[in-house]
Amino acid sequence: MFLLKGLNRSILLRKKDVGIFPKVSVIVACKNEEKNIANCILSLSQLNYPSESIEIILVNDNSTDNTLHLMTDTIKDDSRFRIISTELNSSPNLKGKANAIDAAVKLCTGQIILCTDADCEVPQYWVRETVKYYSEQTAMVCGFTMIKFEGSLFAKLQCLDWIYLLTLASSSSGLKMILSCVGNNLTFSKNSYEKVGGYERINFSVTEDLALMRNINANKNFQIKFPVNKKCLVRSLPCESISELFSQKRRWFRGGIGINFFGYIMGFELYTLNFFLILGLFFTDPKLYYILLIIKTFSELVLLYKTIDKFDLKRLYKYYPLFIFYFALYSLILPWSFLFGKKINWKGQKL
């Protein structure tokens, strides 16, 4: 009920009618994304927002494939788009995606900055709806991302996983104890970015989006919102293999270290429940095990019902029993994986 209260607050966040459209900058950092960048640009080109109030900055982050050529070829004569390329930076904090985004922010003219990834597609009203959540005190508006799940059980489980974790994040935001966000649907005011010193002043993290969110959240004059709005829902590609998924989860887990007290409580509770779910039958009376399993499943579905309904994902309910064990298994294995090496390989980069 506590988390449900927070989620309801995020669902009921007030929006203001946009009379004068604020100037916005959309940033997409791209490194070796020749398979995905054209679809991303196509979705960005269809954004419903006054052309004089939007700029879209594509950052070629030292790609060694055909990404830059495809960027140039796909944007054609669309004046909203701009392409820049990053250079290696001597700052220990400006590495990889953080360096690419920082370079774009320093050049952008928008009051509000919206970030997504090259393997994502944004909805037509993404910008128009997102800016409605900004007020004078709003520093950041986080958004939901849905994994494309057509045709693959593995993708369907990943979709449920993202909706589950982001529902928890939105709930925590409603309770003013925000836990996390995702960088492929993350927006912030340029003022708040500059106030915290940008990525140049933030210690390098393998999850640069989460690091930025924490630094902004530390300023009590700023507000962070995490609305549940289908018009703001970004779609992303699933991991193609178990090894890619595990690299993603290791990166998230490493970046999540240093989470707030509420996050550690949530983490402990989830780990305990997942431990019981996987191993409970070995030391618990079967009747008690199944009763607790039903209670756990029901309580989670009560929380998830509103996001699943808002995003029209009811057809995924039938996969939820399998998802419970999928989530429990990787959650138990993940912390122990760091005993065998702390390096993380993500999209060809060793972190």
N, C-alpha and C positions, 0 to 999 in steps of 0.2 A: 504493500500500500504506500510505503514511503517513496519508492521509485516511481510508482504510478502518479503520485502527486506531482513530482518533478516533471514527468513527461507531459501531464496535462497542462502545466504552466508553459512548456515549450510549444505545445500545440496551439494554445490560446494567445500566443504572443501577438501584440498589436502591430498592425502594419499602418503606415501612413500613405495616403494617396499621393502619388508623385505628380506634382504640378510642374515644377521646374526640374528637369532631369539632371542629376549631378553628373559631372564628368567622371567617367570610369575608365580604368585600364585593366584589360584582361591579359594575363601573363601565362604563357605555356612554355615550360622549360623542356627541351627535347635533346636527348642523346641517343643516337642510333635507333631512331624510331621510323625507319622507312616503311615498315609494314602498317603503321597506324596513323601517321601524321595527316595523310590526305583526308581520311574520314573525320578526324578531329577538326581540321580546318573547314570542311564542308558544314559541320554542325555549327561552328562559330560564325560562318558567313550567313547563317540563317537566323541569327539573333535578332529579336524584335526590340530594337532600342535606337533612338535617334542617332544617325550616323555622325552628326557633328559633336555628339557627347560621348563617343566611345572610340578607344583605340585598342588594337589587339596586337600585343608584342610577342612574336615567336622568337624564342632564344635557342640558337643552335649551340649546344653545349659540347663543343669539341667532337662532334660526330665524325665517325670514320666511314660511314656508309653513305647512302644516297639521300639522307634526310634533308640537307640544305637545298639540293636541287629540287626535291619534291615540294618543299616549302615555297620556293620561288615560282615554280610552275603552277602550283595549285591556287595561290592567292591571286594570280593574274593581275588585273588592274583595280582590285578592291582597295580603295584608299584608306580603309580602316586598319589595314594590316601593316605591320612593320617588322622587319627581320633584323636581328642583331646577333652577333657571335661573341661568345665569352673568351676571355683570356685567362690563363692560369694566374691565380692571385697568391701573393706571398703571405697573406693573413692566414693564421692557423684556423680561423673560424670560417673562412670563405672557401669551402670545398664543394665540389659537385653541384647539386641542385641549389644549395644555399647561395653559392656564388652566382649562379645563373639568375636566380630570382632577384638577388640584390642588385645585380647589374641593370636589370630591367626597371626595378623600382627607382633607381637613381635617375633614369631617363624619362620615366613616365610622367604624364601630366594629369592623371586622374586623381580625384579626391578619394575614391574608393577603388581598391585593387581586388580583382578576382583572379584566383589561380585555379587551373586545372592541369591535367596531364595529357600527354600526346596519345595515350591509349584510351582516352575518354571521349564521350560525345555528350554535349550539353543540350538541354531542351531550349526551345525557342524563346521562352520567357524567363530564362535563368537570371539574366542581369536585371531585367525589369522588376521581377518579384523580389530578388535578394535585396536590392537597394531600399525597398519599402521598410525593411526591418531596421534601417539605420536611423538613429537619432543623434542628438548632440553628444550624448554620453557613450554611444555604441562604438566600440573599437573593433570588434570582430563579429562576423556572422559565419558560423560553421554550417555545413550542409551535409545531407545524406548522399551516399553513392551506392548504387545498386549494381551488382555484378550481372552481366548478361548471362542468362542461364539456359537458353534454348538448346535442347538436344543433348545435354550431358548431365548425368547424375552428379558428377564431381562439381560442375559449375553450379548446380542447384544448391548443393551443400554450402558452397562458398557464398552464394547469395544470401542464404539464411544466416550464415555466420556474420556477414557484414551488417545485415539488418539488425541482428541481435546485439552486436557490439555497439553499433551507432545509436540504437535505442537506449542502451545504458548511458552512452555519452550525452545524449539529448536530455535524458532524465536527470543526470548529474548537473547539467547546465541549468535546468529549471530549479534545482535545489541550491544553485550558486556554489557548487563544489565541482566544477567541470573536470572530467577525467581525461578526455581525449578529443581528437578531431582528425580529419583526413585531409592531406594536402591537395588531393585532386578535386576537392570542392571546399575551398577555404577562401574567405574574403576578409579584408581588413582595411581600415582607413590608413591612408598614407601618413596622417598625423600621428597615429598610435605607433606605427612602425618606426618613424623617426624618433618619437619620444623614448622608445626603449633602445635606441641605437642601432636598430636593424640587425641583420645577421652578422655584421662586422663586429658587433659588441656582444653577441650571444655565443656562448661556448658551443663549439661544433657538436652536432648530434646527428646520429644516423637517421633520426626522425626530426628533420628541421622544422616541420610544421608544428609538431608538438612542443618543441623548444620555444618557438615564437609565441604560441598560445600561452604557455606558462609565464613567459616574461610579460606579456600584455596583461594576463590575469593578476599578476602580482601588484599591478597598479590599481588601487581601490577606486580610482576615479573613472576607470574604464568598465564597460559592460560587455560581456560576451553572450551571444545568443545562439541557440541551436534549434531553429524551427523545424517543424515537420510539415513540409510543403512539397507536393508532387511536382509543382512547376519549377522547383529548385533542384529536382532529383537528377544528378549526373549518373551516367551509365559508363561502366568500365569493363574491360575484358578480364576474364578469370585467369588464374594461374593455369598453365597447361600441364604441369606435372607435380607430383608430390614433392620433389626436391625444390622446385621453384616456390611452392606454397610454404615449405618449411623455412626457406631463406627469408621470405616475406615475414613470417611469424617471428623468426628470430630477431629480425630488424625491429619490428614493433615492440617485442619484449625488451630488447636492450634500450630502446628509446623510452620505454615506459618506466624504467628505473628512476626513482626520484619523484614518483607520483605522490599526490597529497594523501593525507591520513585516511580519508574516506576511500580512496582507491586501494590502499593496502587492506582495509577491512573487507572491501568487496572481493579483492583478489584471494584473500584467505578463505572467505566463505565459498567462493566458486571452486577453489582447489579442493577444499574439504568435501564438497558435494560431488565433485567429479571423481575424487578418489573412492568415495563410497559407491558411486554409480558403477565404476569399473570393477571394483574388488569386493564390494559389500556382500555379495552372495557367498563368499568364502568364509565370512565370520558373523553373518547376521541371519536371523530367522527369515526364511523366504517371504512369509506374510508381511513382516515388518518392512523388508526391502521393497516389495512391490507397492505397499502403501506409501512409503516415502517417495518412491519413484513417481507415483501418480500425483502426489502433492507438489513435487518439484516441477513436473511438466505442466500441471494446471496453472501454477503461480506464474511461470514464465510466459505461458500463452495469454494470460490475463494482461500482462504488461505489453506483450508484442502485438496484441490484437489491433490496437489503434494504428500502429505504424504499418502493419500488414494490410489493414483495410485502406488507409490513406494512399498507399502505393499500389493498391490493386494486385496483391500477391497471394490471394487466398488459395490459389492452385498449388501453392508450395506447402500447405498444411500437411498433406499426406506424407511428405518427406521429413516431417519434424521428428518422429520417433527415431529415425536413423541419424538425423543431425545431432540429437542429444548425445549419442555415443561417439560420433565423429568429433564433436567439440570437446567432450570429456577426455578422449584419448590423446588428442594433440596437446591439450592444456596440461595434462600430466607429464607428457614427455618433454615439452618445451623447456622448462627451467633446468632440467637435468642435462640438456644438450650442451649447455655452456661448460660443463665439466670436461668436454672433449675438444674444446677450442672456442675462443671468443670471437674469431674473425667471422665476418658476415659477407657473403658473396651475393650481391643484388644487382641484376641486370648488367653483369660483366664487371662490376666495380667491387673491389675488396675494401670493406669498411671495418 
